């Protein structure tokens, strides 16, 4: 967004606010140019505290040009980053969470869900679908950290399982991008069972000899790391991303000592032999697509006559 | 375990202790006087209070029973249910985790691979057992046992009593997540019968890594949860004092899990909990395992695998438009 838009947006928002309070009934109310999240002109880098022009930051894949800090992407931004423009078709978007335990802490779970849907602008903590990456088909899922910390409940589990089954059926590679605090406590034992559910479907994919690339992004922890996220044939992480099983605080409390600063970072995991690659965001798409190309040379797509990219969108699923 | 040892009472059992003390004091007196009516009344009251306490156990009270230091541990069950017991050791890559035990036993003449998480009874044993919290090497040791059972077509029985996988520096450096994830995936692919018995605490992923089974059984007073009640309270209520509320909200008792369709059977315990009668607890567990093994014997290897995968495929609560 440019400066002009920014000021126009401010005026429109003021008018809208007045109208909402009943003072500006004679004003013609137009919707603001963009919502609050997008109309921030400047963003403070979370890595080096430098002020960055938001539109430039977005152009640079939300990577800070000074310190290369990789800011969190939304699920949609992640899909846009990896899938070819216009190729992505979302599936199972209408699987919605229930409240199996009638869970209530300081707030009822149902209220939390509604709040999460509002703040994240997403129906659940994952988006799944089919698309292409540099003209090669893929089944892709990206987690939405804004939605209750990207936690895995029944919906996340079910959507991953359905996506995996789709990958098996169409004999496509699977790419899952995780960003999550772990299992969703509000669904109790059923959220724990999603670990077994996703892992057991990935066993089928494994036996079908299909490629699964797991991309770990800031942050990936708990039940998500300890199930599907660590089961990739190839594990890739973004620079500086924190990835682990237990959280830093829990470990420090348990062992009663301070942990090294780089503990549980992508680089630390790479050094300890836990992941294959740490790749900066701007190279991710090309490297993932190259890896897929290398693995899928000998495999033919099922029932495919024309290249996947030429199949009309509606017929791909 | 020695039956002579006195049972350590839990907080909520205190009224009972007071009553029984009163009874024995009175009994001594009445022996001299010969009037036993008051004692009889007191005894009735004792039974009434006992019934009330044990019938209406709250989730947090069940957690206390599940964590009782005198509760039978997996090794107690293993040694009680089979005369044969050959313990096997090590993950073959550098460690033998004491928190995971495993080996070969016989049930009804059939060789069975048994694996369990094991807590220690004293400080010294707990140094070795790490309070029943397995490290990645422990899960890899278990994985080795799964493959062994698969190769020789032995059914697998697992016993679970763990606060969870160990959250430590070394555990992270050796990839705890991957060790657990691999067990989940590989258990799902086995073609032998797998039965999991939660005997005490079923602590989150650390417990699940041994519980992707055809049949999941729970002892009446055991608990199985995605997070400890204390941990959940600290995060969602922002204070550990709310553990009792968290325990109720999380639905962690055997009865709750049975109603949610997550487990297949509740194995009964004697009044007050399995620590009051180890022999009975072991007998009940053995009987239940035998029944399930008999049923699973009817399935072919491929059916056993599909049965397990389908079972977990169904789990979850959501709506679709």
HADDOCK unambig.tbl for C-alpha pairs under 7 A between the chains (distance, minus, plus):
assign (segid A and resid 94 and name CA) (segid B and resid 320 and name CA) 5.55 0.50 0.50
assign (segid A and resid 94 and name CA) (segid B and resid 321 and name CA) 5.72 0.50 0.50
assign (segid A and resid 95 and name CA) (segid B and resid 318 and name CA) 6.67 0.50 0.50
assign (segid A and resid 95 and name CA) (segid B and resid 319 and name CA) 5.75 0.50 0.50
assign (segid A and resid 95 and name CA) (segid B and resid 320 and name CA) 4.35 0.50 0.50
assign (segid A and resid 95 and name CA) (segid B and resid 321 and name CA) 6.84 0.50 0.50
assign (segid A and resid 96 and name CA) (segid B and resid 318 and name CA) 5.65 0.50 0.50
assign (segid A and resid 96 and name CA) (segid B and resid 319 and name CA) 5.17 0.50 0.50
assign (segid A and resid 96 and name CA) (segid B and resid 320 and name CA) 5.88 0.50 0.50
assign (segid A and resid 97 and name CA) (segid B and resid 318 and name CA) 4.72 0.50 0.50
assign (segid A and resid 97 and name CA) (segid B and resid 319 and name CA) 6.32 0.50 0.50
assign (segid A and resid 98 and name CA) (segid B and resid 317 and name CA) 5.90 0.50 0.50
assign (segid A and resid 98 and name CA) (segid B and resid 318 and name CA) 4.81 0.50 0.50
assign (segid A and resid 98 and name CA) (segid B and resid 319 and name CA) 6.43 0.50 0.50
assign (segid A and resid 100 and name CA) (segid B and resid 317 and name CA) 6.19 0.50 0.50
assign (segid A and resid 103 and name CA) (segid B and resid 249 and name CA) 5.77 0.50 0.50
assign (segid A and resid 104 and name CA) (segid B and resid 249 and name CA) 6.77 0.50 0.50
assign (segid A and resid 105 and name CA) (segid B and resid 236 and name CA) 6.36 0.50 0.50
assign (segid A and resid 105 and name CA) (segid B and resid 237 and name CA) 6.45 0.50 0.50
assign (segid A and resid 106 and name CA) (segid B and resid 237 and name CA) 6.30 0.50 0.50
assign (segid A and resid 154 and name CA) (segid B and resid 316 and name CA) 4.64 0.50 0.50
assign (segid A and resid 154 and name CA) (segid B and resid 317 and name CA) 5.68 0.50 0.50
assign (segid A and resid 154 and name CA) (segid B and resid 318 and name CA) 6.33 0.50 0.50
assign (segid A and resid 155 and name CA) (segid B and resid 318 and name CA) 6.12 0.50 0.50
assign (segid A and resid 185 and name CA) (segid B and resid 226 and name CA) 6.60 0.50 0.50
assign (segid A and resid 188 and name CA) (segid B and resid 225 and name CA) 6.68 0.50 0.50
assign (segid A and resid 188 and name CA) (segid B and resid 226 and name CA) 5.76 0.50 0.50
assign (segid A and resid 188 and name CA) (segid B and resid 250 and name CA) 5.07 0.50 0.50
assign (segid A and resid 188 and name CA) (segid B and resid 251 and name CA) 6.69 0.50 0.50
assign (segid A and resid 189 and name CA) (segid B and resid 225 and name CA) 5.45 0.50 0.50
assign (segid A and resid 189 and name CA) (segid B and resid 226 and name CA) 5.28 0.50 0.50
assign (segid A and resid 190 and name CA) (segid B and resid 315 and name CA) 6.77 0.50 0.50
assign (segid A and resid 190 and name CA) (segid B and resid 316 and name CA) 5.57 0.50 0.50
assign (segid A and resid 192 and name CA) (segid B and resid 204 and name CA) 6.81 0.50 0.50
assign (segid A and resid 192 and name CA) (segid B and resid 226 and name CA) 5.28 0.50 0.50
assign (segid A and resid 193 and name CA) (segid B and resid 315 and name CA) 6.65 0.50 0.50
assign (segid A and resid 196 and name CA) (segid B and resid 184 and name CA) 5.72 0.50 0.50
assign (segid A and resid 196 and name CA) (segid B and resid 212 and name CA) 6.55 0.50 0.50
assign (segid A and resid 196 and name CA) (segid B and resid 312 and name CA) 6.52 0.50 0.50
assign (segid A and resid 197 and name CA) (segid B and resid 312 and name CA) 5.04 0.50 0.50
assign (segid A and resid 197 and name CA) (segid B and resid 313 and name CA) 5.32 0.50 0.50
assign (segid A and resid 199 and name CA) (segid B and resid 184 and name CA) 5.91 0.50 0.50
assign (segid A and resid 199 and name CA) (segid B and resid 185 and name CA) 4.82 0.50 0.50
assign (segid A and resid 200 and name CA) (segid B and resid 184 and name CA) 6.88 0.50 0.50
assign (segid A and resid 200 and name CA) (segid B and resid 185 and name CA) 5.15 0.50 0.50
assign (segid A and resid 200 and name CA) (segid B and resid 188 and name CA) 5.07 0.50 0.50
assign (segid A and resid 200 and name CA) (segid B and resid 309 and name CA) 6.02 0.50 0.50
assign (segid A and resid 203 and name CA) (segid B and resid 185 and name CA) 5.52 0.50 0.50
assign (segid A and resid 203 and name CA) (segid B and resid 188 and name CA) 6.96 0.50 0.50
assign (segid A and resid 203 and name CA) (segid B and resid 189 and name CA) 6.49 0.50 0.50
assign (segid A and resid 223 and name CA) (segid B and resid 205 and name CA) 6.69 0.50 0.50
assign (segid A and resid 225 and name CA) (segid B and resid 177 and name CA) 5.69 0.50 0.50
assign (segid A and resid 226 and name CA) (segid B and resid 177 and name CA) 3.92 0.50 0.50
assign (segid A and resid 226 and name CA) (segid B and resid 178 and name CA) 5.91 0.50 0.50
assign (segid A and resid 226 and name CA) (segid B and resid 180 and name CA) 5.72 0.50 0.50
assign (segid A and resid 226 and name CA) (segid B and resid 181 and name CA) 4.84 0.50 0.50
assign (segid A and resid 227 and name CA) (segid B and resid 181 and name CA) 4.36 0.50 0.50
assign (segid A and resid 228 and name CA) (segid B and resid 181 and name CA) 6.98 0.50 0.50
assign (segid A and resid 230 and name CA) (segid B and resid 177 and name CA) 6.85 0.50 0.50
assign (segid A and resid 230 and name CA) (segid B and resid 178 and name CA) 5.44 0.50 0.50
assign (segid A and resid 230 and name CA) (segid B and resid 181 and name CA) 6.57 0.50 0.50
assign (segid A and resid 231 and name CA) (segid B and resid 181 and name CA) 6.62 0.50 0.50
assign (segid A and resid 244 and name CA) (segid B and resid 172 and name CA) 6.75 0.50 0.50
assign (segid A and resid 245 and name CA) (segid B and resid 172 and name CA) 6.81 0.50 0.50
assign (segid A and resid 245 and name CA) (segid B and resid 176 and name CA) 6.49 0.50 0.50
assign (segid A and resid 245 and name CA) (segid B and resid 177 and name CA) 5.37 0.50 0.50
assign (segid A and resid 246 and name CA) (segid B and resid 167 and name CA) 5.58 0.50 0.50
assign (segid A and resid 251 and name CA) (segid B and resid 167 and name CA) 5.41 0.50 0.50
assign (segid A and resid 251 and name CA) (segid B and resid 168 and name CA) 5.38 0.50 0.50
assign (segid A and resid 251 and name CA) (segid B and resid 169 and name CA) 6.94 0.50 0.50
assign (segid A and resid 254 and name CA) (segid B and resid 168 and name CA) 6.98 0.50 0.50
assign (segid A and resid 255 and name CA) (segid B and resid 168 and name CA) 6.45 0.50 0.50
assign (segid A and resid 272 and name CA) (segid B and resid 173 and name CA) 6.34 0.50 0.50
assign (segid A and resid 274 and name CA) (segid B and resid 175 and name CA) 6.57 0.50 0.50
